[in-house]
């Protein structure tokens, strides 16, 4: 499960954003990008950024 504040890669853009809100009921996340924009996206289109 995703958590607020976690770094993720959303969609096919390969842009890294931060989880702003999690909606478990609809299986969606609101992701905030570095430029200040937000995007709502389904769990299946998001993957975690692995710390190396």
Helices and strands as residue ranges (DSSP letters): E 7-10, E 15-23, E 28-33, E 38-42, G 43-45, E 46-48
